[in-house]
Amino acid sequence: MNPDVLAKILVYSGEPSAMIALCNHICPTVRNSLYKCSKKLIYGEIQSGKTAKIIDEVRRCKLPVLLIIQNSRLVQKQYQVRFREAGVHLQIIRKSTTALTGRVVVLMNNKNQMTKYMALNPPKAYAILLDESDLTQFHPLRANASVEIHVTATPFRYRSNTFDEIQFVDKHPNYYGLDKVQLKPIPKEIDYAAIANEFMASRGILLINTFTRIEQMKTVAMNLSSAHPTIPVILLTTDKGVYKNRVFARIRGNSLNRVLDLYAEEPHVIIVANRMATRGISFTNSTHTTHITHQVSKPSTITGFLQKCRILGIYPDLPQLTLYIDETFVYKIENYKRTVANRAAIVEHHQNTERKIVYKSCLDI
């Protein structure tokens, strides 16, 4: 039977068994309108351009898009800025929100945001885009999504998940990954003063995100300010502020880009942080001319290391980057680099080889 005739029969019947049986016998254009790729995985290395890929996916999608991000206002603010720069309207759900007015809605991954969203009479047909998907992959709103798009830098964290399509974010020519960063092994007992002194021999930003307690962060920040009184030492906690010559002044606002704008002309900046220096947060100013050049990290797992590895990124100024890392951890980084270099293995592990046909109902058509 003519493929066009078969396609018309499927469109008008909506019979599931017929759709499955005739999937490969109708013209591709109609088939793509009837069947959907239910799950897509987008993999990109740390700060390699995944946000640009997300914006591209949003532009291409014709359905309303629900973007799920990690539970961070700093990350939310960065998305708001990036989407605005790209000319794409992004609606943020707030306590005062009374209606859904945008095609693209962003939700932080927490119960309160989801409850508020559901009270706003959301669309029944939608695409869900899960950033940092190894964290957000179990979001309740996945279940009824017409399209799922998972975005991650750690695809090896998926154990049972398989995907109908896997895409890789192409590396920008100016991307600085772990292969372009100088690793400097350090002992478990870190000498922050010695590292700061070495950092002073060059220009840039030194990020220290090795702490678990705020008091530790304050002590180190004060000590560094005493040793280098002319250098701004930024403390990123719930009370953001900066030490200069041991004097502390608070910094207001949720935009890390604007914070760094204040110090764009400084030859040296030291940042002491913990939760505010984790995955998804980019340490650059608004014009992307200032960024981290040195970082001190003290991870226990590869995942934890990647979450806090903020030194990687796309840098047009061809910088020299230095990562101070626990000497016992260097071999794990080398193993990780070999793992992510083998893209074929990632596809083999996560590709759905027994694809289950997912079709749109007559109402969707």
KEGUNU-850720 format. One record per residue (C-alpha): residue in one letter; x, y, z. Coordinates in nm, 4 decimals, padded with zeros to 6 digits. Example, Ala and Ser with C-alpha at 12.3 -4.5 7.8 and 13.67 -1.06 7.14 Angstrom:
% KEGUNU-850720
<res->A&c1->01.2300&c2->-00.4500&c3->00.7800>
<res->S&c1->01.3670&c2->-00.1060&c3->00.7140>
This chain:
% KEGUNU-850720
<res->M&c1->00.0000&c2->00.0000&c3->00.0000>
<res->N&c1->00.1161&c2->00.3549&c3->-00.0745>
<res->P&c1->00.3129&c2->00.5025&c3->00.2230>
<res->D&c1->00.1061&c2->00.8222&c3->00.2139>
<res->V&c1->-00.2162&c2->00.6215&c3->00.2348>
<res->L&c1->-00.0789&c2->00.4223&c3->00.5261>
<res->A&c1->00.0152&c2->00.7443&c3->00.6993>
<res->K&c1->-00.3380&c2->00.8838&c3->00.6622>
<res->I&c1->-00.4846&c2->00.5621&c3->00.8049>
<res->L&c1->-00.2601&c2->00.5944&c3->01.1104>
<res->V&c1->-00.3396&c2->00.9621&c3->01.1603>
<res->Y&c1->-00.7143&c2->00.9019&c3->01.1588>
<res->S&c1->-00.7196&c2->00.5721&c3->01.3456>
<res->G&c1->-00.4720&c2->00.6360&c3->01.6242>
<res->E&c1->-00.4647&c2->00.2601&c3->01.6788>
<res->P&c1->-00.1547&c2->00.1748&c3->01.8897>
<res->S&c1->-00.0972&c2->-00.1703&c3->01.7434>
<res->A&c1->-00.1192&c2->-00.0325&c3->01.3881>
<res->M&c1->00.1270&c2->00.2435&c3->01.4717>
<res->I&c1->00.3802&c2->-00.0053&c3->01.6021>
<res->A&c1->00.3314&c2->-00.2493&c3->01.3140>
<res->L&c1->00.3566&c2->00.0107&c3->01.0382>
<res->C&c1->00.6244&c2->00.2297&c3->01.1927>
<res->N&c1->00.8850&c2->00.1464&c3->00.9262>
<res->H&c1->00.6471&c2->00.1581&c3->00.6281>
<res->I&c1->00.5333&c2->00.5196&c3->00.6244>
<res->C&c1->00.7085&c2->00.8291&c3->00.4955>
<res->P&c1->00.9686&c2->00.9749&c3->00.7358>
<res->T&c1->00.8013&c2->01.3166&c3->00.7679>
<res->V&c1->00.4743&c2->01.1720&c3->00.8926>
<res->R&c1->00.6543&c2->00.9123&c3->01.1045>
<res->N&c1->00.8411&c2->01.1875&c3->01.2871>
<res->S&c1->00.5114&c2->01.3600&c3->01.3616>
<res->L&c1->00.3611&c2->01.0408&c3->01.5020>
<res->Y&c1->00.6528&c2->00.8954&c3->01.6921>
<res->K&c1->00.8853&c2->01.0730&c3->01.9268>
<res->C&c1->01.2306&c2->01.0151&c3->02.0656>
<res->S&c1->01.1221&c2->00.9599&c3->02.4233>
<res->K&c1->01.4595&c2->01.0093&c3->02.5892>
<res->K&c1->01.7670&c2->01.1980&c3->02.4726>
<res->L&c1->02.0992&c2->01.2304&c3->02.6526>
<res->I&c1->02.3229&c2->01.5310&c3->02.5911>
<res->Y&c1->02.6734&c2->01.4871&c3->02.7276>
<res->G&c1->02.9269&c2->01.7665&c3->02.7562>
<res->E&c1->03.2344&c2->01.8117&c3->02.9700>
<res->I&c1->03.2424&c2->02.0547&c3->03.2635>
<res->Q&c1->03.1628&c2->02.4119&c3->03.1473>
<res->S&c1->03.2111&c2->02.3132&c3->02.7835>
<res->G&c1->02.9009&c2->02.4812&c3->02.6385>
<res->K&c1->02.6068&c2->02.2737&c3->02.7654>
<res->T&c1->02.4002&c2->02.5857&c3->02.8389>
<res->A&c1->02.4288&c2->02.6959&c3->02.4758>
<res->K&c1->02.3140&c2->02.3468&c3->02.3743>
<res->I&c1->02.0185&c2->02.3723&c3->02.6132>
<res->I&c1->01.9166&c2->02.7050&c3->02.4600>
<res->D&c1->01.9429&c2->02.5480&c3->02.1130>
<res->E&c1->01.7192&c2->02.2563&c3->02.2195>
<res->V&c1->01.4632&c2->02.5001&c3->02.3624>
<res->R&c1->01.4560&c2->02.6964&c3->02.0371>
<res->R&c1->01.4045&c2->02.3809&c3->01.8311>
<res->C&c1->01.1285&c2->02.2374&c3->02.0481>
<res->K&c1->00.7735&c2->02.3299&c3->01.9484>
<res->L&c1->00.6200&c2->02.2164&c3->02.2774>
<res->P&c1->00.6116&c2->02.4149&c3->02.6020>
<res->V&c1->00.9433&c2->02.3458&c3->02.7772>
<res->L&c1->00.9946&c2->02.2819&c3->03.1465>
<res->L&c1->01.3607&c2->02.3328&c3->03.2415>
<res->I&c1->01.4595&c2->02.1645&c3->03.5689>
<res->I&c1->01.7771&c2->02.2975&c3->03.7307>
<res->Q&c1->01.9537&c2->02.2209&c3->04.0556>
<res->N&c1->01.8299&c2->02.3848&c3->04.3751>
<res->S&c1->02.0427&c2->02.7007&c3->04.3580>
<res->R&c1->01.9443&c2->03.0651&c3->04.3173>
<res->L&c1->02.2902&c2->03.1453&c3->04.1798>
<res->V&c1->02.2383&c2->02.8881&c3->03.9040>
<res->Q&c1->01.8868&c2->03.0205&c3->03.8429>
<res->K&c1->02.0231&c2->03.3727&c3->03.8051>
<res->Q&c1->02.2897&c2->03.2562&c3->03.5609>
<res->Y&c1->02.0265&c2->03.0849&c3->03.3463>
<res->Q&c1->01.8137&c2->03.3969&c3->03.3503>
<res->V&c1->02.1073&c2->03.6053&c3->03.2226>
<res->R&c1->02.2134&c2->03.3524&c3->02.9558>
<res->F&c1->01.8605&c2->03.3103&c3->02.8166>
<res->R&c1->01.8103&c2->03.6870&c3->02.8100>
<res->E&c1->02.1377&c2->03.7321&c3->02.6200>
<res->A&c1->02.0193&c2->03.4684&c3->02.3705>
<res->G&c1->01.6886&c2->03.6471&c3->02.3213>
<res->V&c1->01.4802&c2->03.3644&c3->02.4691>
<res->H&c1->01.2188&c2->03.4479&c3->02.7311>
<res->L&c1->01.2504&c2->03.2367&c3->03.0442>
<res->Q&c1->00.9762&c2->03.2468&c3->03.3064>
<res->I&c1->01.0866&c2->03.1940&c3->03.6657>
<res->I&c1->00.8313&c2->03.0637&c3->03.9134>
<res->R&c1->00.8145&c2->03.2832&c3->04.2225>
<res->K&c1->00.5802&c2->03.3044&c3->04.5206>
<res->S&c1->00.4062&c2->03.5974&c3->04.3513>
<res->T&c1->00.3542&c2->03.4165&c3->04.0173>
<res->T&c1->-00.0169&c2->03.3884&c3->03.9339>
<res->A&c1->-00.0086&c2->03.2551&c3->03.5770>
<res->L&c1->00.2139&c2->03.0755&c3->03.3287>
<res->T&c1->00.2936&c2->03.3333&c3->03.0629>
<res->G&c1->00.6009&c2->03.1885&c3->02.8952>
<res->R&c1->00.6624&c2->02.8874&c3->02.6729>
<res->V&c1->00.9806&c2->02.8128&c3->02.8674>
<res->V&c1->00.9537&c2->02.7760&c3->03.2438>
<res->V&c1->01.2441&c2->02.7087&c3->03.4796>
<res->L&c1->01.1986&c2->02.5195&c3->03.8066>
<res->M&c1->01.4549&c2->02.4622&c3->04.0755>
<res->N&c1->01.4613&c2->02.0996&c3->04.1828>
<res->N&c1->01.2616&c2->02.1229&c3->04.5046>
<res->K&c1->00.9133&c2->02.0338&c3->04.6248>
<res->N&c1->00.7942&c2->02.3913&c3->04.6827>
<res->Q&c1->00.8695&c2->02.4958&c3->04.3263>
<res->M&c1->00.6898&c2->02.1933&c3->04.1832>
<res->T&c1->00.3835&c2->02.2480&c3->04.4055>
<res->K&c1->00.3613&c2->02.6113&c3->04.2973>
<res->Y&c1->00.3974&c2->02.5149&c3->03.9300>
<res->M&c1->00.1238&c2->02.2512&c3->03.9491>
<res->A&c1->-00.1146&c2->02.5043&c3->04.1021>
<res->L&c1->-00.0802&c2->02.7242&c3->03.7916>
<res->N&c1->-00.2680&c2->02.4841&c3->03.5579>
<res->P&c1->00.0357&c2->02.3758&c3->03.3507>
<res->P&c1->00.0042&c2->02.2375&c3->02.9947>
<res->K&c1->-00.0599&c2->01.8640&c3->02.9597>
<res->A&c1->00.1733&c2->01.8256&c3->02.6615>
<res->Y&c1->00.5261&c2->01.9462&c3->02.7303>
<res->A&c1->00.8948&c2->01.8700&c3->02.6957>
<res->I&c1->01.1058&c2->01.8360&c3->03.0083>
<res->L&c1->01.4715&c2->01.9322&c3->02.9978>
<res->L&c1->01.6734&c2->01.8114&c3->03.2963>
<res->D&c1->01.9987&c2->01.9944&c3->03.3544>
<res->E&c1->02.2542&c2->01.8172&c3->03.5764>
<res->S&c1->02.0387&c2->01.5157&c3->03.5062>
<res->D&c1->02.2282&c2->01.2812&c3->03.7359>
<res->L&c1->02.0741&c2->01.4943&c3->04.0139>
<res->T&c1->01.7364&c2->01.5790&c3->03.8590>
<res->Q&c1->01.6602&c2->01.2564&c3->03.6685>
<res->F&c1->01.3971&c2->01.1395&c3->03.9186>
<res->H&c1->01.1865&c2->01.4555&c3->03.9034>
<res->P&c1->00.8121&c2->01.3671&c3->03.9309>
<res->L&c1->00.7172&c2->01.5710&c3->03.6229>
<res->R&c1->00.9186&c2->01.3369&c3->03.3995>
<res->A&c1->00.6419&c2->01.0789&c3->03.4018>
<res->N&c1->00.3964&c2->01.2647&c3->03.1768>
<res->A&c1->00.6413&c2->01.4544&c3->02.9557>
<res->S&c1->00.6077&c2->01.4125&c3->02.5796>
<res->V&c1->00.9841&c2->01.4509&c3->02.5362>
<res->E&c1->01.2700&c2->01.4012&c3->02.7869>
<res->I&c1->01.6082&c2->01.5639&c3->02.7378>
<res->H&c1->01.8798&c2->01.4846&c3->02.9916>
<res->V&c1->02.1920&c2->01.7025&c3->03.0120>
<res->T&c1->02.4963&c2->01.6004&c3->03.2151>
<res->A&c1->02.8739&c2->01.6060&c3->03.2496>
<res->T&c1->02.8778&c2->01.2750&c3->03.4376>
<res->P&c1->02.7024&c2->01.0153&c3->03.2193>
<res->F&c1->02.8727&c2->00.7284&c3->03.4013>
<res->R&c1->02.6513&c2->00.7999&c3->03.7027>
<res->Y&c1->02.3501&c2->00.6552&c3->03.5202>
<res->R&c1->02.3205&c2->00.2870&c3->03.6034>
<res->S&c1->01.9927&c2->00.1604&c3->03.4618>
<res->N&c1->01.8954&c2->00.4512&c3->03.2360>
<res->T&c1->01.9075&c2->00.4036&c3->02.8600>
<res->F&c1->01.8362&c2->00.6631&c3->02.5931>
<res->D&c1->01.6948&c2->00.6588&c3->02.2426>
<res->E&c1->01.9440&c2->00.9222&c3->02.1266>
<res->I&c1->02.2798&c2->01.0371&c3->02.2595>
<res->Q&c1->02.4385&c2->01.3662&c3->02.1538>
<res->F&c1->02.7770&c2->01.5102&c3->02.2449>
<res->V&c1->02.8506&c2->01.8771&c3->02.2927>
<res->D&c1->03.1304&c2->01.9581&c3->02.0495>
<res->K&c1->03.4395&c2->02.1002&c3->02.2157>
<res->H&c1->03.4989&c2->02.4668&c3->02.1460>
<res->P&c1->03.8529&c2->02.5335&c3->02.0137>
<res->N&c1->03.9170&c2->02.7478&c3->02.3229>
<res->Y&c1->03.7849&c2->02.4928&c3->02.5710>
<res->Y&c1->04.0198&c2->02.4192&c3->02.8581>
<res->G&c1->03.9489&c2->02.0770&c3->02.9982>
<res->L&c1->04.1542&c2->01.8655&c3->03.2328>
<res->D&c1->04.3960&c2->01.7897&c3->02.9499>
<res->K&c1->04.4995&c2->02.1573&c3->02.9413>
<res->V&c1->04.5196&c2->02.2206&c3->03.3150>
<res->Q&c1->04.8446&c2->02.1870&c3->03.5066>
<res->L&c1->04.7925&c2->01.9502&c3->03.8011>
<res->K&c1->04.9994&c2->02.0322&c3->04.1089>
<res->P&c1->04.9861&c2->01.7571&c3->04.3715>
<res->I&c1->04.9601&c2->01.8835&c3->04.7303>
<res->P&c1->04.9620&c2->01.6998&c3->05.0654>
<res->K&c1->04.6422&c2->01.6409&c3->05.2629>
<res->E&c1->04.7426&c2->01.9147&c3->05.5064>
<res->I&c1->04.7141&c2->02.2107&c3->05.2723>
<res->D&c1->04.9397&c2->02.5121&c3->05.3146>
<res->Y&c1->04.7075&c2->02.7866&c3->05.1871>
<res->A&c1->04.9614&c2->03.0607&c3->05.2560>
<res->A&c1->05.2230&c2->02.8930&c3->05.0353>
<res->I&c1->04.9709&c2->02.8433&c3->04.7545>
<res->A&c1->04.8615&c2->03.2088&c3->04.7779>
<res->N&c1->05.2230&c2->03.3239&c3->04.7607>
<res->E&c1->05.2773&c2->03.1156&c3->04.4473>
<res->F&c1->04.9562&c2->03.2507&c3->04.2977>
<res->M&c1->05.0861&c2->03.6081&c3->04.3402>
<res->A&c1->05.3527&c2->03.5422&c3->04.0770>
<res->S&c1->05.0836&c2->03.5524&c3->03.8070>
<res->R&c1->04.7522&c2->03.7300&c3->03.7473>
<res->G&c1->04.3976&c2->03.5978&c3->03.7880>
<res->I&c1->04.1555&c2->03.4467&c3->04.0369>
<res->L&c1->04.2402&c2->03.1823&c3->04.2954>
<res->L&c1->03.9420&c2->02.9721&c3->04.4050>
<res->I&c1->03.9664&c2->02.7733&c3->04.7291>
<res->N&c1->03.6696&c2->02.5399&c3->04.7790>
<res->T&c1->03.8018&c2->02.2736&c3->05.0120>
<res->F&c1->03.5995&c2->02.3465&c3->05.3246>
<res->T&c1->03.2985&c2->02.1906&c3->05.4927>
<res->R&c1->03.2467&c2->02.4499&c3->05.7675>
<res->I&c1->03.1905&c2->02.8257&c3->05.7482>
<res->E&c1->03.4212&c2->02.8948&c3->06.0432>
<res->Q&c1->03.7089&c2->02.7302&c3->05.8556>
<res->M&c1->03.6358&c2->02.9476&c3->05.5542>
<res->K&c1->03.6314&c2->03.2670&c3->05.7612>
<res->T&c1->03.9568&c2->03.1803&c3->05.9352>
<res->V&c1->04.1451&c2->03.1110&c3->05.6122>
<res->A&c1->03.9967&c2->03.4213&c3->05.4444>
<res->M&c1->04.1061&c2->03.6408&c3->05.7362>
<res->N&c1->04.4561&c2->03.4889&c3->05.7396>
<res->L&c1->04.4983&c2->03.5461&c3->05.3670>
<res->S&c1->04.3730&c2->03.9034&c3->05.4006>
<res->S&c1->04.6300&c2->03.9631&c3->05.6744>
<res->A&c1->04.9115&c2->03.8248&c3->05.4602>
<res->H&c1->04.7971&c2->04.0132&c3->05.1453>
<res->P&c1->04.6170&c2->04.3283&c3->05.2666>
<res->T&c1->04.5744&c2->04.4844&c3->04.9207>
<res->I&c1->04.4150&c2->04.1732&c3->04.7681>
<res->P&c1->04.0334&c2->04.1333&c3->04.7819>
<res->V&c1->03.9471&c2->03.8021&c3->04.9479>
<res->I&c1->03.5859&c2->03.7198&c3->04.8633>
<res->L&c1->03.3965&c2->03.4949&c3->05.1039>
<res->L&c1->03.1015&c2->03.3163&c3->04.9456>
<res->T&c1->02.8625&c2->03.1956&c3->05.2149>
<res->T&c1->02.4998&c2->03.2878&c3->05.2826>
<res->D&c1->02.6473&c2->03.6232&c3->05.3924>
<res->K&c1->02.8576&c2->03.7087&c3->05.0901>
<res->G&c1->03.1330&c2->03.9585&c3->05.1506>
<res->V&c1->03.4903&c2->04.0633&c3->05.0873>
<res->Y&c1->03.7902&c2->04.1072&c3->05.3144>
<res->K&c1->04.0437&c2->04.3783&c3->05.2372>
<res->N&c1->04.3176&c2->04.4479&c3->05.4884>
<res->R&c1->04.1202&c2->04.2354&c3->05.7381>
<res->V&c1->03.8098&c2->04.4578&c3->05.7047>
<res->F&c1->03.4936&c2->04.2738&c3->05.6002>
<res->A&c1->03.2241&c2->04.4346&c3->05.3813>
<res->R&c1->02.9086&c2->04.2569&c3->05.2692>
<res->I&c1->02.8182&c2->04.2007&c3->04.9049>
<res->R&c1->02.4521&c2->04.1967&c3->04.8104>
<res->G&c1->02.2758&c2->04.0343&c3->04.5175>
<res->N&c1->02.2569&c2->03.6858&c3->04.3652>
<res->S&c1->02.4594&c2->03.7479&c3->04.0491>
<res->L&c1->02.8120&c2->03.6136&c3->04.0756>
<res->N&c1->02.8955&c2->03.7763&c3->03.7399>
<res->R&c1->02.8234&c2->04.1210&c3->03.8837>
<res->V&c1->03.0251&c2->04.0461&c3->04.1964>
<res->L&c1->03.3265&c2->03.9691&c3->03.9786>
<res->D&c1->03.2575&c2->04.2802&c3->03.7693>
<res->L&c1->03.3574&c2->04.4832&c3->04.0776>
<res->Y&c1->03.7060&c2->04.3321&c3->04.0675>
<res->A&c1->03.7648&c2->04.2993&c3->03.6923>
<res->E&c1->04.0626&c2->04.5376&c3->03.7045>
<res->E&c1->04.2269&c2->04.3726&c3->04.0054>
<res->P&c1->04.5407&c2->04.1729&c3->03.9163>
<res->H&c1->04.4653&c2->03.9216&c3->04.1939>
<res->V&c1->04.1428&c2->03.8036&c3->04.3550>
<res->I&c1->04.1047&c2->03.5193&c3->04.6039>
<res->I&c1->03.7671&c2->03.3469&c3->04.6485>
<res->V&c1->03.6929&c2->03.1203&c3->04.9442>
<res->A&c1->03.3748&c2->02.9165&c3->04.8963>
<res->N&c1->03.2030&c2->02.5823&c3->04.9404>
<res->R&c1->02.8402&c2->02.5282&c3->04.8326>
<res->M&c1->02.8515&c2->02.8414&c3->04.6193>
<res->A&c1->03.1398&c2->02.6959&c3->04.4200>
<res->T&c1->02.9833&c2->02.3744&c3->04.3016>
<res->R&c1->02.8379&c2->02.2376&c3->03.9786>
<res->G&c1->02.6611&c2->02.4730&c3->03.7409>
<res->I&c1->02.8150&c2->02.7919&c3->03.8792>
<res->S&c1->03.0406&c2->02.9877&c3->03.6453>
<res->F&c1->03.3081&c2->03.2145&c3->03.7909>
<res->T&c1->03.3404&c2->03.4819&c3->03.5238>
<res->N&c1->03.2487&c2->03.8479&c3->03.5055>
<res->S&c1->02.9773&c2->03.9786&c3->03.2714>
<res->T&c1->03.2149&c2->04.0235&c3->02.9780>
<res->H&c1->03.3896&c2->03.6868&c3->03.0328>
<res->T&c1->03.7286&c2->03.8586&c3->03.0574>
<res->T&c1->03.7907&c2->03.7582&c3->03.4191>
<res->H&c1->03.7898&c2->03.3962&c3->03.5299>
<res->I&c1->03.9527&c2->03.1432&c3->03.7599>
<res->T&c1->04.3168&c2->03.0719&c3->03.6829>
<res->H&c1->04.4076&c2->02.8742&c3->03.9970>
<res->Q&c1->04.1981&c2->02.6395&c3->04.2095>
<res->V&c1->04.2591&c2->02.4381&c3->04.5248>
<res->S&c1->04.0448&c2->02.1244&c3->04.5486>
<res->K&c1->04.0257&c2->01.8451&c3->04.8044>
<res->P&c1->03.7843&c2->01.5821&c3->04.6671>
<res->S&c1->03.7151&c2->01.2300&c3->04.7848>
<res->T&c1->03.5292&c2->01.1059&c3->04.4748>
<res->I&c1->03.5419&c2->01.1834&c3->04.1040>
<res->T&c1->03.1819&c2->01.3060&c3->04.1119>
<res->G&c1->03.2610&c2->01.5419&c3->04.3990>
<res->F&c1->03.5687&c2->01.6607&c3->04.2142>
<res->L&c1->03.3730&c2->01.7358&c3->03.8959>
<res->Q&c1->03.1008&c2->01.9159&c3->04.0891>
<res->K&c1->03.3563&c2->02.1583&c3->04.2278>
<res->C&c1->03.5979&c2->02.1809&c3->03.9348>
<res->R&c1->03.5130&c2->02.5394&c3->03.8382>
<res->I&c1->03.8449&c2->02.6149&c3->03.6703>
<res->L&c1->03.7475&c2->02.4454&c3->03.3434>
<res->G&c1->03.5788&c2->02.6431&c3->03.0686>
<res->I&c1->03.5952&c2->02.8242&c3->02.7349>
<res->Y&c1->03.8656&c2->03.0910&c3->02.7577>
<res->P&c1->03.9701&c2->03.3003&c3->02.4550>
<res->D&c1->04.2688&c2->03.4534&c3->02.6375>
<res->L&c1->04.4733&c2->03.1288&c3->02.6267>
<res->P&c1->04.5447&c2->03.1224&c3->03.0003>
<res->Q&c1->04.7795&c2->02.9132&c3->03.2098>
<res->L&c1->04.5536&c2->02.7182&c3->03.4498>
<res->T&c1->04.6736&c2->02.5476&c3->03.7662>
<res->L&c1->04.4778&c2->02.2990&c3->03.9752>
<res->Y&c1->04.6132&c2->02.2126&c3->04.3183>
<res->I&c1->04.4910&c2->01.8641&c3->04.4015>
<res->D&c1->04.5467&c2->01.6004&c3->04.6690>
<res->E&c1->04.8494&c2->01.3995&c3->04.5599>
<res->T&c1->04.6632&c2->01.0718&c3->04.6222>
<res->F&c1->04.3835&c2->01.1775&c3->04.3835>
<res->V&c1->04.5821&c2->01.2448&c3->04.0684>
<res->Y&c1->04.5541&c2->00.8870&c3->03.9393>
<res->K&c1->04.1724&c2->00.9038&c3->03.9646>
<res->I&c1->04.1735&c2->01.2108&c3->03.7433>
<res->E&c1->04.3880&c2->01.0305&c3->03.4870>
<res->N&c1->04.1434&c2->00.7362&c3->03.4869>
<res->Y&c1->03.8509&c2->00.9760&c3->03.4437>
<res->K&c1->04.0135&c2->01.1417&c3->03.1424>
<res->R&c1->04.0496&c2->00.8035&c3->02.9756>
<res->T&c1->03.6850&c2->00.7192&c3->03.0537>
<res->V&c1->03.5316&c2->01.0309&c3->02.8979>
<res->A&c1->03.7647&c2->01.0136&c3->02.5985>
<res->N&c1->03.5993&c2->00.6857&c3->02.4935>
<res->R&c1->03.2717&c2->00.8199&c3->02.3570>
<res->A&c1->03.1880&c2->00.4914&c3->02.1885>
<res->A&c1->03.1784&c2->00.3228&c3->02.5292>
<res->I&c1->02.9365&c2->00.5855&c3->02.6595>
<res->V&c1->02.7031&c2->00.5250&c3->02.3653>
<res->E&c1->02.7266&c2->00.1485&c3->02.3994>
<res->H&c1->02.6476&c2->00.1633&c3->02.7696>
<res->H&c1->02.3521&c2->00.4034&c3->02.7476>
<res->Q&c1->02.1969&c2->00.3445&c3->02.4052>
<res->N&c1->01.8558&c2->00.1786&c3->02.4088>
<res->T&c1->01.9179&c2->-00.1157&c3->02.1746>
<res->E&c1->01.5629&c2->-00.2495&c3->02.2100>
<res->R&c1->01.3793&c2->00.0714&c3->02.1440>
<res->K&c1->01.0216&c2->00.0783&c3->02.2630>
<res->I&c1->00.8030&c2->00.2707&c3->02.0222>
<res->V&c1->00.6437&c2->00.5712&c3->02.1817>
<res->Y&c1->00.3633&c2->00.7298&c3->01.9827>
<res->K&c1->00.1490&c2->01.0388&c3->02.0081>
<res->S&c1->-00.2217&c2->00.9977&c3->02.0617>
<res->C&c1->-00.4836&c2->01.1265&c3->01.8177>
<res->L&c1->-00.5463&c2->01.4209&c3->02.0500>
<res->D&c1->-00.1784&c2->01.5194&c3->02.0376>
<res->I&c1->-00.1815&c2->01.4983&c3->01.6578>
